[in-house]
Amino acid sequence: MRDFPHHYTVNAAATNAGDVSLSGERLPRLTSAPPVEFGGPGDRWSPETLLVGAVADCYVLTFRAIARVARLPWVSLACEATGTLDRVDRVTQFTAFVVRASLEIPAGADPEEARRLMARAEQACLVSNSLKAGCRFEADVRVGDSTLAASA
């Protein structure tokens, strides 16, 4: 890992109508538009869905790194994030995020260790740690056909 601070630059370009083009060095272009709730088409990434996606993506990548260091064997991790946008004191803002993560580990792997590492990933997720709104994580670990649930 490189020394801190890190800097990330994204460029956004648009005309008076149509999509916004997002670009960054060595990154594929993305297009965004307002979500349907704000009069947009609803079939493109929006600032709102990008932010919620960043929460989910960061959790998965953080867990992957922590599990690698801990040498936890795992098969798959599915993560669903939901962000709640509301008006607070006449300001539109995200008021909550819920992350539901489901981890599958192979037979013989330690489910308690998996649960502990999922909780560490929650605590270390830099995107959720950077948000004003609270972020609640819900995790479950599946070993073969059984499921062990845990809420963080």
Buried (B, 14 or more C-beta within 10 A) or exposed (E): EEEEEEEEEEEEEEEEEEBBBBEEEEEEEBEBBBBEEEEBEEEBBBBBBBBBBBBBBBBBBBBEEBBEEEEBEBEEBEBEBEBEBEEEEEEEEBBBBBBBBBBBBEEEBBBEBBBBBBBBBBEBBEBBEEBEBEBBBBBBBBBEEEEBEBEB
